Amino acid sequence: MTEVAVRPLRVYVVAGEESGDQLAAPMMAAIAAQAGRPVEFFGVGGERMEAQGLTSLFPIEDIAVMGLSAVLARLPSIVRRVYRTVDDVVARAPDVLVIVDSPDFTHNVAKRVRKRAPSIPIVDYVSPSVWAWRPGRARRMAAYVDRLLAILPFEPGVHEKLGGPPTSYVGHSLIERIGDFRPAAGERRALEEGAPVLLMLPGSRRSEVTRLLQDFRGAVDILRQAHPGLEVVLPAVPRLRPMIEEQLADWPHPPQLVTGEAAKLATFRRAHAALAASGTVSLELAISGVPMVVAYKLDWFFRRLKDIHRIVPVARVSSMVLPNIILGENVVPEFLDDDASPRALADAVAPLLVDGPARRRQVDAFARLDTVMRLEGDESQAGAAARIVLEEVRRASAGSGAESGV
């Protein structure tokens, strides 16, 4: 008797930059493991996604641009790739489209796919920061996103209040890497045993470093007056190291530069405090138990818009710092734009370099993150994301009366 061939599950995945490639690849592996039938992957991605069987429609570097000026300079090329991606999705008619982060690119793809092929279910992996600015995006997303996979535990509630798409928390990869961030016994020495170690983290983008590094220098100069032996370490993104070295050339006491993930994690495990740009690094520091002060300076364009000041009452606290929002408490001091002066930053960091109430408040609060961010059971982030993607395939198939095979 001849066996009937099982139709492969066709999954189209679009990631717009390196972070999306990192998230999408393990999800793809989990989809293949859970699907119960062969899976064919199509889309746009990087090396990690290609290792899972995807042949990228074009190099991910073609669209992975940061900053307003860089986007404007390459806008015609990026728009062409949006339409090329949409054409390819529609032509392949996948069982599901998964867009991963990079909303300026991926959401433009999703909106056009929804218009041209409304029967294709669309899953968005990583929510745009509607809790920080442009909250109206949440309601607009509901028109073209069928399911949203959130990596921050407060985001489902935010989208429910803002009228966004159905949202599920799938966990955060950092919680699965706690051992990389937490110091072993003796790795982070007691403050009374010598000069403190301060991390300087001015950002992972050229524009961030340019706007913050000199103010961070001024703050460190002030701090050295009370802590002459202060050890300052700057974990630099490899591609930005030459630019940072140039800016440090005239510093009388330049920080120690380290590059690479292993070196960065080693400094996190040693550090006593940090002066950091706003972003995911604040959550990394919190998981590592490092008290911090966070600063951010908008470029001229966004200073005019000032959308950042619409930080959401729906997120329980008014803050741009992820640990504050997740914990529902403003434990990390933050300074925006002109408020991020050397003196203000130094005054906020100083009490974190000694054993006192300010330092203990942050350390105690960070200890709650494990519980707040952990998924129930032993499901991984990738596994949870894959499970929900497959649920959407079944839901869409049931709605159309087709046989899903999933």
C-alpha positions as CSV (number, residue, x, y, z in Angstrom):
1,M,0.0,0.0,0.0
2,T,1.4,3.4,-1.0
3,E,1.9,5.9,1.8
4,V,0.4,9.3,1.3
5,A,3.1,12.1,1.3
6,V,2.7,14.6,4.1
7,R,2.8,18.2,2.9
8,P,5.6,20.1,4.6
9,L,4.7,23.0,6.9
10,R,5.7,26.2,5.2
11,V,7.0,28.9,7.6
12,Y,8.1,32.3,6.4
13,V,10.3,34.2,8.9
14,V,11.5,37.8,8.5
15,A,14.2,39.3,10.8
16,G,15.7,42.7,10.1
17,E,18.9,42.6,12.1
18,E,21.3,40.6,14.2
19,S,19.1,40.5,17.3
20,G,16.2,39.1,15.3
21,D,18.4,36.4,13.8
22,Q,19.5,35.4,17.3
23,L,15.9,35.0,18.4
24,A,14.5,33.4,15.3
25,A,17.0,30.6,14.9
26,P,16.2,28.7,18.1
27,M,12.5,29.3,17.5
28,M,12.9,27.7,14.0
29,A,14.6,24.7,15.5
30,A,11.8,24.3,18.1
31,I,9.1,24.6,15.3
32,A,10.9,21.8,13.4
33,A,11.0,19.7,16.6
34,Q,7.3,20.3,17.5
35,A,5.6,20.3,14.1
36,G,5.2,16.6,13.6
37,R,6.0,16.8,9.9
38,P,8.7,18.2,7.7
39,V,9.1,22.0,7.8
40,E,10.3,24.3,5.0
41,F,11.6,27.7,6.0
42,F,11.7,30.8,3.8
43,G,12.4,34.4,4.5
44,V,15.0,37.0,5.4
45,G,17.6,36.3,8.0
46,G,21.2,35.9,9.0
47,E,23.7,33.1,9.6
48,R,21.9,31.5,12.5
49,M,18.6,31.3,10.6
50,E,20.4,30.0,7.5
51,A,21.9,27.2,9.7
52,Q,18.3,26.1,10.4
53,G,17.6,25.7,6.7
54,L,16.5,29.1,5.5
55,T,18.0,30.6,2.4
56,S,17.7,34.4,2.9
57,L,16.0,36.3,0.1
58,F,18.8,38.9,0.4
59,P,21.5,39.6,2.9
60,I,20.2,40.8,6.3
61,E,22.9,43.6,6.2
62,D,20.9,45.3,3.4
63,I,18.2,46.4,5.9
64,A,20.0,46.3,9.3
65,V,20.6,50.1,9.5
66,M,20.4,52.2,12.6
67,G,19.7,55.9,13.1
68,L,17.6,58.4,11.3
69,S,20.3,59.7,8.9
70,A,21.4,56.1,7.9
71,V,17.8,55.1,7.3
72,L,17.1,58.1,5.2
73,A,20.2,57.6,3.1
74,R,19.2,54.0,2.2
75,L,15.4,54.5,2.2
76,P,14.9,53.7,-1.5
77,S,16.8,50.5,-1.2
78,I,15.0,49.5,2.0
79,V,11.6,50.2,0.4
80,R,12.5,48.0,-2.6
81,R,13.3,45.2,-0.2
82,V,10.0,45.6,1.6
83,Y,8.1,45.1,-1.6
84,R,10.4,42.3,-2.7
85,T,9.8,40.5,0.5
86,V,6.0,41.0,0.3
87,D,6.0,39.6,-3.3
88,D,7.9,36.6,-2.1
89,V,5.6,35.9,0.8
90,V,2.5,36.1,-1.3
91,A,4.0,33.9,-4.0
92,R,5.0,31.2,-1.6
93,A,1.7,31.3,0.3
94,P,3.2,30.0,3.6
95,D,1.1,28.5,6.4
96,V,2.3,31.3,8.7
97,L,4.4,34.5,8.5
98,V,6.6,35.3,11.5
99,I,8.1,38.7,11.8
100,V,10.9,39.2,14.3
101,D,11.7,42.6,15.9
102,S,12.9,45.4,13.6
103,P,9.4,46.9,13.3
104,D,10.4,49.6,10.8
105,F,11.0,46.9,8.3
106,T,9.0,43.9,9.4
107,H,5.8,45.7,10.1
108,N,5.8,47.3,6.7
109,V,6.1,43.8,5.3
110,A,3.3,42.5,7.5
111,K,0.8,45.3,6.7
112,R,1.2,44.8,2.9
113,V,1.0,41.0,3.2
114,R,-2.3,41.3,5.2
115,K,-3.7,43.5,2.4
116,R,-2.7,41.2,-0.4
117,A,-3.1,37.8,1.2
118,P,-5.3,38.2,4.3
119,S,-5.6,34.5,4.9
120,I,-1.9,34.1,5.9
121,P,-1.7,34.2,9.7
122,I,0.9,36.7,11.0
123,V,2.8,36.3,14.3
124,D,5.0,39.1,15.6
125,Y,7.9,38.0,17.8
126,V,9.0,40.9,20.0
127,S,6.7,43.8,20.7
128,P,7.6,47.4,19.6
129,S,8.1,49.6,22.7
130,V,4.5,50.9,22.7
131,W,4.9,51.3,26.5
132,A,7.7,53.8,25.9
133,W,6.5,55.9,23.0
134,R,3.9,55.9,20.2
135,P,1.4,53.9,22.2
136,G,-1.1,54.2,19.3
137,R,0.9,51.6,17.4
138,A,-0.6,48.9,19.6
139,R,-4.1,49.4,18.3
140,R,-2.9,49.7,14.7
141,M,-1.0,46.4,15.0
142,A,-4.2,44.6,15.8
143,A,-5.3,45.0,12.2
144,Y,-2.4,43.0,10.8
145,V,-0.9,40.9,13.6
146,D,-2.8,37.9,14.8
147,R,-0.6,37.0,17.7
148,L,2.2,38.9,19.5
149,L,5.0,37.1,21.3
150,A,6.2,39.3,24.1
151,I,9.7,39.0,25.7
152,L,8.9,41.3,28.7
153,P,6.3,40.1,31.3
154,F,4.4,43.4,31.5
155,E,3.7,43.7,27.7
156,P,0.6,41.5,27.5
157,G,-1.2,43.8,30.0
158,V,0.0,46.8,28.1
159,H,-1.4,45.6,24.8
160,E,-4.7,44.6,26.4
161,K,-5.1,48.2,27.8
162,L,-4.0,49.8,24.5
163,G,-6.1,47.7,22.3
164,G,-3.2,45.8,20.7
165,P,-3.3,42.2,19.3
166,P,-3.6,39.1,21.5
167,T,-0.3,38.9,23.3
168,S,1.5,36.1,25.1
169,Y,4.7,36.3,27.3
170,V,7.2,33.7,26.0
171,G,10.0,34.5,28.4
172,H,13.3,36.3,27.9
173,S,16.6,34.7,26.8
174,L,18.5,36.4,29.5
175,I,16.7,34.4,32.2
176,E,17.9,31.2,30.5
177,R,21.5,32.5,30.8
178,I,21.5,33.5,34.5
179,G,24.6,31.5,35.1
180,D,26.6,33.6,32.6
181,F,25.8,36.8,34.5
182,R,25.8,35.8,38.2
183,P,29.2,35.9,39.9
184,A,30.7,32.7,41.4
185,A,31.9,32.8,45.0
186,G,34.7,35.4,45.3
187,E,34.3,36.6,41.8
188,R,32.8,39.9,42.9
189,R,34.9,40.9,45.9
190,A,33.5,42.8,48.8
191,L,33.6,46.6,48.6
192,E,35.8,46.9,51.7
193,E,38.5,44.7,50.1
194,G,39.7,47.4,47.7
195,A,38.7,50.1,45.2
196,P,35.3,49.5,43.5
197,V,34.9,48.4,39.9
198,L,32.7,50.7,37.8
199,L,31.3,49.7,34.4
200,M,31.0,52.4,31.7
201,L,28.4,51.4,29.1
202,P,27.8,54.3,26.7
203,G,25.8,52.2,24.2
204,S,26.0,49.8,21.3
205,R,25.4,52.4,18.5
206,R,27.8,55.0,17.3
207,S,25.2,57.8,17.9
208,E,24.7,56.7,21.5
209,V,28.4,56.7,22.3
210,T,28.9,60.0,20.7
211,R,26.2,61.6,22.8
212,L,27.1,60.1,26.1
213,L,30.8,59.3,26.4
214,Q,32.0,62.8,27.3
215,D,29.4,63.2,30.0
216,F,30.3,59.8,31.4
217,R,33.9,60.9,31.4
218,G,33.0,64.0,33.4
219,A,31.1,61.9,35.9
220,V,34.0,59.5,36.4
221,D,36.4,62.4,36.9
222,I,34.2,63.6,39.7
223,L,33.9,60.1,41.2
224,R,37.7,59.6,41.2
225,Q,38.0,62.4,43.7
226,A,36.4,60.2,46.4
227,H,37.7,56.9,44.9
228,P,41.2,57.6,43.6
229,G,41.8,53.9,42.8
230,L,38.4,53.5,41.0
231,E,38.7,50.8,38.4
232,V,36.7,51.7,35.3
233,V,36.0,49.1,32.6
234,L,34.3,49.8,29.3
235,P,32.9,46.8,27.4
236,A,33.0,48.0,23.8
237,V,31.1,46.6,20.8
238,P,33.9,45.4,18.5
239,R,32.8,47.5,15.5
240,L,32.9,50.6,17.7
241,R,36.2,50.0,19.4
242,P,38.3,52.1,17.0
243,M,36.0,55.1,17.4
244,I,35.9,54.7,21.2
245,E,39.7,54.4,21.3
246,E,40.0,57.7,19.3
247,Q,37.7,59.4,21.8
248,L,39.6,58.1,24.8
249,A,43.0,59.2,23.4
250,D,43.2,62.4,25.5
251,W,41.7,61.0,28.8
252,P,44.3,61.2,31.6
253,H,42.8,58.0,33.1
254,P,41.1,56.1,30.3
255,P,38.9,53.2,31.2
256,Q,40.1,49.6,30.4
257,L,38.5,48.6,27.1
258,V,37.3,45.0,26.7
259,T,35.6,43.4,23.7
260,G,33.8,40.2,23.1
261,E,30.9,38.6,24.9
262,A,33.0,36.5,27.3
263,A,35.1,39.5,28.4
264,K,31.9,41.6,28.8
265,L,30.3,38.9,31.0
266,A,33.4,38.6,33.1
267,T,33.4,42.3,33.9
268,F,29.7,42.1,34.8
269,R,30.4,39.4,37.3
270,R,33.2,41.6,38.9
271,A,31.5,45.0,38.8
272,H,30.1,46.8,41.8
273,A,28.2,49.5,39.9
274,A,27.5,50.8,36.4
275,L,26.9,53.9,34.4
276,A,24.9,52.8,31.4
277,A,22.9,53.9,28.4
278,S,19.3,53.0,28.4
279,G,18.5,49.7,26.7
280,T,18.7,45.9,27.1
281,V,22.0,46.3,28.9
282,S,20.1,47.6,32.0
283,L,18.3,44.3,32.2
284,E,21.6,42.4,31.8
285,L,23.1,44.4,34.6
286,A,20.1,43.9,36.9
287,I,20.2,40.1,36.3
288,S,23.9,40.2,37.2
289,G,23.0,42.1,40.4
290,V,24.9,45.3,39.4
291,P,23.4,48.6,40.8
292,M,23.4,51.2,38.1
293,V,22.5,54.7,36.9
294,V,21.0,55.0,33.4
295,A,21.2,57.9,31.0
296,Y,19.9,58.6,27.5
297,K,20.2,61.4,25.1
298,L,17.9,61.7,22.2
299,D,19.1,62.9,18.8
300,W,17.9,66.3,17.6
301,F,14.9,64.9,15.7
302,F,13.4,63.0,18.6
303,R,14.1,65.8,21.0
304,R,11.7,67.8,18.9
305,L,9.1,65.1,18.9
306,K,9.6,64.3,22.6
307,D,7.4,61.2,22.2
308,I,9.5,59.6,24.9
309,H,7.7,61.6,27.5
310,R,4.5,59.8,26.7
311,I,5.9,56.9,28.7
312,V,3.0,54.9,29.5
313,P,0.9,55.1,32.5
314,V,-0.2,51.5,31.6
315,A,3.2,50.2,32.6
316,R,2.7,51.0,36.3
317,V,5.8,53.3,36.5
318,S,7.0,56.2,34.4
319,S,10.4,55.0,33.3
320,M,12.5,54.2,30.3
321,V,14.6,51.6,32.3
322,L,13.5,48.0,31.7
323,P,14.2,46.7,35.3
324,N,12.1,49.6,36.7
325,I,9.2,48.8,34.4
326,I,9.4,45.0,35.0
327,L,9.6,45.4,38.8
328,G,7.0,48.2,38.9
329,E,9.3,50.3,41.0
330,N,11.7,53.1,40.1
331,V,14.7,51.7,41.8
332,V,17.3,52.7,39.1
333,P,17.9,56.4,38.8
334,E,17.6,57.7,35.2
335,F,18.6,60.9,33.5
336,L,17.3,62.0,30.1
337,D,18.8,64.6,27.7
338,D,20.2,67.7,29.5
339,D,19.5,66.2,32.9
340,A,22.3,63.7,32.2
341,S,25.1,66.1,33.2
342,P,28.4,64.8,34.7
343,R,27.6,66.2,38.1
344,A,24.1,64.7,38.2
345,L,25.4,61.3,37.1
346,A,28.3,61.3,39.5
347,D,26.0,62.2,42.4
348,A,23.7,59.3,41.6
349,V,26.5,56.8,41.1
350,A,28.4,57.7,44.3
351,P,26.1,56.0,46.8
352,L,26.3,52.8,44.7
353,L,30.0,52.5,45.3
354,V,29.6,52.1,49.0
355,D,27.5,49.6,51.1
356,G,24.5,51.7,52.0
357,P,20.7,52.0,51.5
358,A,20.8,53.1,47.8
359,R,23.0,50.2,46.8
360,R,21.0,47.6,48.9
361,R,17.7,48.8,47.5
362,Q,18.7,48.0,43.9
363,V,20.4,44.7,44.8
364,D,17.3,43.6,46.7
365,A,15.0,44.6,44.0
366,F,17.0,42.8,41.3
367,A,16.8,39.6,43.2
368,R,13.0,39.5,42.4
369,L,13.6,39.5,38.7
370,D,14.0,35.7,38.5
371,T,10.5,35.1,39.8
372,V,8.9,37.9,37.8
373,M,10.4,36.8,34.5
374,R,10.4,33.1,34.7
375,L,8.0,31.0,32.6
376,E,5.8,28.4,34.3
377,G,7.2,24.9,34.0
378,D,10.4,24.2,32.2
379,E,9.4,25.6,28.8
380,S,12.1,27.6,27.0
381,Q,11.6,30.9,25.3
382,A,12.1,29.3,21.9
383,G,9.8,26.4,22.8
384,A,7.0,28.7,23.9
385,A,7.4,30.8,20.8
386,A,7.2,27.8,18.5
387,R,4.2,26.3,20.4
388,I,2.2,29.5,19.8
389,V,3.3,29.8,16.2
390,L,2.0,26.3,15.6
391,E,-1.2,27.2,17.5
392,E,-1.8,30.0,15.0
393,V,-1.3,27.6,12.1
394,R,-3.9,25.3,13.5
395,R,-6.3,28.2,14.2
396,A,-6.0,29.5,10.7
397,S,-6.4,26.1,9.2
398,A,-9.5,25.3,11.3
399,G,-11.0,28.7,10.2
400,S,-10.4,27.9,6.5
401,G,-11.6,24.3,6.8
402,A,-8.2,23.0,5.6
403,E,-6.3,20.1,7.0
404,S,-3.3,21.4,9.0
405,G,-1.4,18.3,9.7
406,V,0.1,20.1,12.8
